[in-house]
Amino acid sequence: MKSVQQIIVIFCILNLLFLPQPSVAGRIDELSSMAKQGQVEAQFALAEAYYFANGIEKNLHQALFWYERAAQQGHPRAQRALGAMYELGNGTAKEPQKAAYWYQNSAEQGLARAQTNLGILYETGVGVEKNYETARLWYEKAAAQDYARGQTYLGRMYELGIGVEVDYKKAFYWYQKAAEQNYLRAQTNLGALYENGLGVEQSYAKAIALYTKAAEQNYARAQFYLGRMFEQGVGVEKDVAQASKWYSQAAALGHVKARKQLAKVVSELSRTNEKTIREKQEAVDQVAEKTENYNSQRAAKLYQLIIAEQKRRESTNNIISNNHQLYQLITAEQKRRENANQDIRTNNNDQQLYQQISAAQQQRENANQDIRINSDEMSENAPEETQATAVTNSVADKNKKNIHARVARLKLEIERLTERIENGLSDRDYERYMQLKSPVYVIHDSERLEAYQTELDKLLLEMTSQ
């Protein structure tokens, strides 16, 4: 009968808290009325409303009052909440013994959260005598109910060897169980095992992933560990700026070590920035210097190219000039050879002419010889001449003498002309030679020979006819 009444009360409370009501104040008034009537769920609900300011102004004294009323009626959640207020001193002075008392009552009813809180008191010796074995037993009861906080504290005892032998594998097992429920402390502790390779194969990547997951949910210790990895360059490239970021967030949440490291990395970051600025300036200066050197070298090279081009052009001009001179020499040599060839041809012609003259002279001498032979024969065989014949012969003899004189002169001229030809005198040399003599004789060699030859032939013919 009592359980049925409790169910009805719970239903009414839920109806008051969550279903639409005329006003918040009206709901609180109704809830207060039920609490005053001794309804335990109403008392717990009213305490929660005062503690969390749910529809009513926050009032820790009223919360403590109604938690205690419900706790005294054996409400496990009210007992745990009341124990927490006495432990923390919320709405009352800190009373660890009372905290332990109410945690004990709640834990014995199987509330995992109370079991974990009670285990912490036994581990730390707050409100009770320190007892690691009892603490571990309560943690195990909470962990068995898959309560993440209890699993984490149990894993921590195995990691640090608190009341048990150090067992990293068991620590890893319980941390992993709690981390899977997104319990931030468990994620951070599990990351530390991965970072150091304790109870599991070392993996900086997994450690960083776990730290990051917890750090992004504002868990200070995870932020501190993550900042440390960036500061030391463990598993990641060293990044003082990232380290400063995570240390700063952890310090803001009150993490003492993070504050100290933050001051350190800020100083280092300042030096790094100064160094970076200096290095950048040096790099700029080096680039400027290299640019200046490059320009200077380029100018020098360009100057050398200009000089080389000038020398090439001078050399080309010299070659052209030399080639021109050589061309002139070749042309002069060609002309000289043409003149020499012309002289040779002329000499060859003169030689042929000389041979012809010599042949003609031989023919004439043979003819003269025949004439003389005939004349002698005629003189020997002729009868005695008459007076008239004698006179005729006297005239003929005179004519003969004249002819012979002329023949002798022509022969002399022919011999002289032949001698000039044999000595290789050219037309121009002959003309210069003949200019020193009487103008009457200044004629071409071949013309003179032809004239002499014609006159000689006439005389020989005349002699023959006589």
C-alpha positions in Angstrom: 0.0 0.0 0.0 2.9 2.3 0.8 4.6 1.7 -2.5 1.4 2.5 -4.4 1.1 5.8 -2.6 4.7 6.6 -3.5 4.0 6.0 -7.1 1.0 8.3 -7.0 3.1 11.0 -5.3 5.9 10.6 -7.9 3.3 10.9 -10.7 1.9 14.0 -9.2 5.4 15.6 -8.8 6.2 14.8 -12.4 3.0 16.3 -13.4 3.7 19.4 -11.4 7.3 19.7 -12.7 6.9 18.9 -16.4 3.3 19.3 -17.5 2.0 22.7 -18.4 0.8 24.5 -15.3 -1.0 27.9 -14.7 2.2 29.4 -13.2 5.6 28.4 -11.8 4.7 29.9 -8.5 1.6 27.8 -8.4 3.5 24.6 -9.1 6.0 25.3 -6.3 3.2 26.1 -3.9 1.5 22.8 -4.6 4.8 21.0 -4.4 5.5 22.7 -1.0 2.1 21.7 0.2 2.6 18.1 -0.6 6.1 18.2 1.0 4.7 19.6 4.2 2.2 16.7 4.2 5.3 14.4 4.4 5.3 13.2 0.9 9.0 12.1 0.5 9.2 12.5 -3.3 7.7 15.9 -3.0 10.2 16.8 -0.3 13.1 15.6 -2.5 11.7 17.4 -5.5 11.2 20.6 -3.6 14.8 20.4 -2.3 16.1 20.0 -5.9 14.1 23.0 -6.9 15.7 25.1 -4.2 19.2 23.7 -4.8 19.2 24.1 -8.6 16.9 27.2 -8.7 14.3 25.2 -10.7 11.2 27.4 -10.8 12.2 29.1 -7.7 15.0 31.3 -6.3 18.1 29.3 -5.3 18.1 28.7 -1.5 20.6 26.2 -0.1 19.2 26.4 3.4 15.8 25.4 2.1 17.4 22.7 0.0 19.3 21.3 3.0 16.1 21.3 5.0 14.0 19.4 2.5 16.9 17.0 1.6 17.2 16.1 5.3 13.4 15.6 5.6 13.5 13.2 2.7 16.7 11.5 3.8 15.3 10.8 7.2 12.5 8.9 5.4 15.2 6.8 3.7 15.3 8.5 0.3 18.7 7.3 -1.2 19.2 10.2 -3.5 18.2 12.7 -0.8 20.7 11.0 1.5 23.5 11.2 -1.1 22.7 14.9 -1.8 22.5 15.7 1.9 25.9 14.0 2.4 27.4 16.1 -0.4 26.1 19.3 1.2 27.7 18.4 4.5 30.9 17.3 2.7 31.2 20.5 0.7 29.7 22.9 3.2 26.8 24.0 0.9 24.1 25.7 3.0 25.8 24.5 6.2 29.2 24.1 7.8 31.4 21.2 6.6 30.7 18.1 8.6 32.6 15.2 7.1 31.2 12.7 9.7 27.6 13.6 8.7 28.6 13.4 5.1 30.0 9.9 5.6 26.9 8.9 7.6 24.5 9.8 4.9 26.7 8.4 2.1 26.8 5.2 4.0 23.0 5.1 4.2 22.6 5.8 0.5 25.4 3.4 -0.5 23.9 0.5 1.4 20.7 1.0 -0.6 22.9 0.4 -3.8 23.2 4.0 -5.1 26.4 3.8 -7.2 27.0 7.6 -6.8 26.9 7.4 -3.0 29.1 4.3 -3.1 31.7 6.1 -5.0 31.5 9.2 -2.7 31.9 7.0 0.3 34.8 5.2 -1.2 36.6 8.6 -1.7 36.1 9.4 2.0 37.7 6.1 3.0 40.5 6.6 0.5 41.2 10.1 1.8 40.3 9.5 5.4 37.8 12.3 5.5 35.0 11.8 8.0 36.1 8.2 8.5 39.3 6.4 9.3 41.4 6.0 6.1 41.0 2.5 4.7 42.1 1.7 1.1 40.5 -1.8 1.2 37.1 -0.4 2.2 37.5 2.3 -0.5 38.3 -0.3 -3.1 35.3 -2.4 -2.2 32.9 0.5 -2.5 34.5 1.5 -5.9 34.0 -2.1 -7.1 30.3 -2.0 -6.1 29.8 1.2 -8.1 32.0 0.0 -11.1 29.9 -3.2 -11.2 26.9 -1.0 -11.9 28.8 0.5 -14.8 29.1 3.8 -13.0 31.9 5.7 -14.8 33.1 7.6 -11.8 33.4 4.5 -9.7 35.2 2.7 -12.5 37.7 5.6 -12.9 38.5 5.7 -9.2 39.0 1.9 -9.2 41.3 2.1 -12.2 43.3 4.9 -10.5 43.9 2.6 -7.4 45.4 0.0 -9.7 47.4 2.5 -11.7 49.0 4.1 -8.6 49.0 1.0 -6.4 46.7 2.5 -3.8 45.9 -0.3 -1.4 46.7 -2.8 -4.2 49.6 -4.0 -6.3 50.2 -1.8 -9.3 48.4 -3.3 -12.2 48.3 -1.2 -15.4 46.3 -3.7 -17.3 43.5 -3.5 -14.8 43.8 0.3 -14.7 43.5 0.3 -18.5 40.5 -1.9 -18.4 38.5 0.3 -15.9 39.6 3.5 -17.5 38.5 2.3 -20.9 35.1 1.3 -19.5 34.6 4.8 -18.1 36.0 6.6 -21.2 33.5 4.8 -23.4 30.8 6.7 -21.4 32.6 10.0 -22.2 33.8 10.4 -18.6 36.4 13.1 -19.0 38.7 12.1 -16.2 38.8 8.5 -17.5 39.6 9.7 -21.0 42.5 11.7 -19.7 43.8 8.9 -17.5 43.5 6.5 -20.4 45.4 8.9 -22.7 48.2 9.0 -20.1 48.5 5.2 -20.3 48.7 5.3 -24.1 51.3 8.1 -23.9 53.6 6.2 -21.6 52.8 2.7 -22.9 51.5 1.4 -19.5 49.3 -1.6 -19.7 49.0 -1.1 -23.4 51.2 -0.5 -26.5 52.4 3.0 -26.6 50.6 5.3 -29.0 51.0 9.0 -29.0 48.3 9.4 -31.6 45.7 7.7 -29.4 46.9 9.7 -26.4 46.5 12.9 -28.3 43.1 11.9 -29.5 41.9 11.2 -26.0 43.4 14.3 -24.5 41.9 16.4 -27.3 38.4 14.9 -26.7 38.5 15.7 -23.0 40.2 19.1 -23.5 37.6 20.3 -25.9 35.0 19.6 -23.2 36.9 21.9 -20.9 38.6 19.3 -18.7 41.6 21.2 -17.3 44.0 18.2 -16.8 43.5 17.0 -20.4 44.2 20.5 -21.6 47.4 20.6 -19.5 48.6 17.2 -20.9 47.8 18.3 -24.5 49.7 21.6 -24.0 52.6 19.6 -22.6 52.8 17.4 -25.7 52.8 20.4 -28.0 55.4 22.1 -25.9 57.8 19.1 -25.9 56.9 18.0 -29.4 55.8 14.5 -28.3 53.8 12.8 -30.9 53.3 16.1 -32.7 55.5 18.8 -34.2 56.6 21.2 -31.5 54.3 24.1 -31.4 54.7 26.7 -28.6 51.7 28.6 -29.8 49.5 25.5 -29.5 51.0 24.7 -26.1 50.3 28.3 -25.0 46.6 27.9 -26.1 45.9 24.8 -24.1 47.9 25.9 -21.0 45.9 29.2 -21.1 42.6 27.3 -21.1 43.6 25.0 -18.3 44.9 27.9 -16.2 41.6 29.7 -16.6 40.0 26.6 -15.1 42.4 26.9 -12.1 45.0 24.3 -13.0 48.1 25.4 -11.1 50.7 23.6 -13.2 49.2 25.0 -16.3 49.7 28.5 -15.0 53.4 27.9 -14.4 53.9 26.3 -17.8 51.9 29.1 -19.4 54.3 31.7 -18.1 57.2 29.7 -19.4 55.9 29.2 -22.9 54.7 32.8 -23.1 58.3 33.8 -22.5 59.6 31.3 -24.9 57.0 32.3 -27.5 58.1 35.9 -27.1 61.7 34.9 -27.7 60.6 32.8 -30.6 58.7 35.6 -32.1 61.6 37.9 -31.7 63.8 35.3 -33.3 61.3 34.8 -36.1 61.2 38.5 -36.7 64.9 38.7 -36.6 65.3 35.7 -38.9 62.7 37.1 -41.3 64.6 40.4 -41.3 67.8 38.6 -41.9 66.2 36.6 -44.7 64.9 39.9 -46.2 68.4 41.4 -45.9 69.9 38.3 -47.5 67.4 38.4 -50.3 68.2 42.1 -50.8 71.9 41.4 -50.7 71.6 38.5 -53.1 69.5 40.6 -55.4 72.1 43.4 -55.3 74.9 40.9 -55.9 72.9 39.3 -58.7 72.3 42.7 -60.3 75.9 43.6 -59.9 77.0 40.2 -61.4 74.4 40.6 -64.1 75.7 44.1 -64.9 79.3 42.9 -64.9 78.3 40.0 -67.2 76.4 42.3 -69.5 79.5 44.6 -69.6 81.6 41.6 -70.5 79.2 40.6 -73.2 79.2 44.1 -74.6 83.1 44.1 -74.6 83.1 40.7 -76.2 80.6 41.8 -78.8 82.7 44.8 -79.5 85.8 42.7 -79.9 83.9 40.3 -82.1 82.8 43.1 -84.3 86.3 44.5 -84.4 87.6 41.1 -85.3 84.9 40.8 -87.9 85.8 44.2 -89.4 89.5 43.2 -89.4 88.6 40.0 -91.1 86.5 41.9 -93.7 89.3 44.4 -94.1 91.9 41.6 -94.5 89.6 39.8 -96.8 89.2 43.0 -98.8 92.9 43.4 -99.0 93.3 39.7 -99.9 90.6 40.2 -102.5 92.5 43.1 -103.9 95.7 41.1 -103.9 93.9 38.2 -105.6 92.4 40.5 -108.1 95.8 42.1 -108.8 97.3 38.7 -109.1 94.6 37.6 -111.4 95.2 40.7 -113.6 99.0 40.1 -113.4 98.4 36.5 -114.5 96.1 37.6 -117.3 98.7 40.1 -118.5 101.4 37.4 -118.2 99.1 35.0 -120.1 98.5 37.7 -122.7 102.2 38.2 -123.0 102.7 34.5 -123.4 100.0 34.4 -126.0 101.6 37.4 -127.7 105.0 35.8 -127.5 103.6 32.6 -128.8 102.0 34.5 -131.7 105.3 36.3 -132.3 107.1 33.0 -132.2 104.8 31.6 -134.8 105.2 34.7 -136.9 108.9 34.4 -136.5 108.8 30.8 -137.6 106.7 31.9 -140.6 109.2 34.7 -141.5 112.1 32.3 -141.1 110.3 29.8 -143.4 109.6 32.6 -145.9 113.2 33.7 -145.7 114.4 30.2 -146.4 112.1 30.0 -149.3 113.4 33.3 -150.6 117.0 32.3 -150.2 116.3 29.1 -152.0 114.6 31.1 -154.8 117.5 33.6 -154.9 119.9 30.6 -155.1 117.9 29.3 -158.0 118.0 32.7 -159.7 121.7 33.0 -159.3 122.2 29.5 -160.6 120.1 30.3 -163.6 121.8 33.6 -164.2 125.2 31.9 -164.2 124.1 29.2 -166.5 122.7 31.8 -168.9 126.0 33.7 -168.8 128.0 30.7 -169.6 125.9 29.4 -172.4 124.8 32.7 -174.0 126.4 33.7 -177.4 128.3 36.9 -177.8 126.1 39.8 -177.2 125.5 42.6 -179.5 126.0 46.3 -178.7 122.3 46.8 -178.0 122.2 43.8 -175.8 125.1 45.1 -173.9 123.3 48.4 -173.3 120.2 46.6 -172.2 122.2 44.4 -169.9 123.9 47.5 -168.4 120.4 48.9 -167.5 119.3 45.6 -166.1 122.4 45.4 -164.0 121.7 48.7 -162.5 118.2 47.7 -161.7 119.4 44.5 -160.1 121.8 46.4 -157.9 119.0 48.6 -156.7 116.8 45.6 -156.0 119.6 43.8 -154.2 120.2 46.9 -152.1 116.6 47.1 -151.2 116.4 43.4 -150.5 119.5 43.7 -148.3 117.9 46.6 -146.4 114.6 44.7 -146.0 116.5 41.7 -144.7 118.3 43.8 -142.2 115.0 45.3 -141.0 113.5 41.8 -140.8 116.5 40.5 -138.8 116.2 43.5 -136.4 112.4 43.0 -136.0 113.0 39.2 -135.5 115.6 40.0 -132.9 113.1 42.1 -131.0 110.5 39.3 -131.1 113.1 36.8 -130.0 114.0 39.1 -127.0 110.3 39.0 -125.9 109.5 42.7 -126.3 105.7 43.3 -125.9 103.7 45.7 -128.0 103.9 48.4 -125.3 107.6 47.8 -124.8 108.1 47.9 -128.5 106.2 51.1 -128.8 108.3 52.7 -126.0 111.4 51.4 -127.8 110.3 52.7 -131.2 109.4 56.2 -129.8 113.1 56.8 -129.2 113.6 56.3 -133.0 112.2 58.1 -136.0 108.4 58.3 -135.9 108.4 56.9 -139.4 109.2 53.4 -137.9 106.6 53.5 -135.2 104.3 50.7 -136.4 103.2 47.4 -135.0 105.6 44.5 -135.4 103.2 42.4 -137.4 102.4 45.3 -139.7 106.0 46.0 -140.3 106.8 42.4 -141.0 103.8 42.3 -143.4 105.0 45.4 -145.2 108.5 44.2 -145.4 107.3 40.8 -146.6 105.2 42.3 -149.4 108.0 44.6 -150.6 110.5 41.7 -150.5 108.2 39.5 -152.5 107.8 42.2 -155.1 111.5 42.7 -155.4 112.1 39.0 -155.7 109.4 38.7 -158.3 111.0 41.7 -160.2 114.4 40.0 -160.0 113.0 36.8 -161.3 111.3 38.5 -164.2 114.6 40.2 -165.2 
